Structure formats: C-alpha cells, structure tokens
Amino acid sequence: MQNNPNTQQGGLIQTDEAESQKLIKVAKVFDNLDQNIIRITEDKTKLILIEHLKKVEDKKAWIVPLGIFIPLFLIPITTESFKDAFSIPAAVWQAGCYIGIAASCIWLIISICKAYKGKNTTIDYIISELKKKSDDFNETKDKIS
C-alpha cells in the first residue's frame, strides 16, 4: 500500500500532483476571490440588528390577534343566547364579547398594516445598512429614537 500514490487519511484522498495532471487536463482556471470588508462598530451593528429584529417580529405579529379574533367571532355565531353566569348579566357577557371582537379586529388590522409596511427584512438590506457611512447612520438612529 505504500507504493500507491493515492492514500486516504480521515476521509480525504491525497493524490500525487503529477498523476492528477495525467488524469485531468486543465484548460483554464478562473479566480473569483474578490472580497468586500465592512468596518463598523459594535454599537452601530447592535442598533441595525435590533431594528431588523423589530421588523421581522412585526411581519409575524398578526398571528396572535387573528388567533384571538377567530374564537371571539365564532362565539355569537354558535351561541343561541348569552346567559347569566358568575353573577354577571347576559347583556354584559354579550357586550364584552362584541367589545372583544372589535378590539381584536382593530389589533389585527394594525398588525397586518405593520407587517406589510416593514418590507425590508432581507439580508441584502441589512448589508446595505451596515455599509452606510456614519452620516447616513445618524439619520437612521434618529428615526429609531
């Protein structure tokens, strides 16, 4: 096995370079090694990521109001009539149900508007925010405050 130029160590196959050139003829080699470096302070990065996290949370914040709205909306549909319970009159139960429906509906509409308003939650947008110069960053910081 020592005469074999192809040896295997830890799952990797090592080959003799001369033998590789016999097997594969390389016509051209293309290099795509350009890199961009972004220099930014920790506090600016935290502010940008906190803003991004808020936008991501706003995108899915409509789920809770919808989960509350649907059962409250189904109560008057499936109930024949409200009844007195726990020393609370039926009219109060009915009014509370309708107030809950209205409040959760308003909350749902606001949450949906916020979800569609904050569209910039892509990785490219975060990178562009990280690349902004300090003058542009101060304007963004003032918006957050």
Buried (B, 14 or more C-beta within 10 A) or exposed (E): EEEEEEEEEEEEEEEEEEEEEEEEEEEEEEEEEEEEEEEBEEEBBEBBEEBBEBBEEBBEBBEEBBEBBEEBBEBBEEEEEBEEEEEEEEEEBBEEBEEBBEBBBEBBEEBBEBBEEBEEBEEEBBEEBBEBEEEEBEEBBEEEE
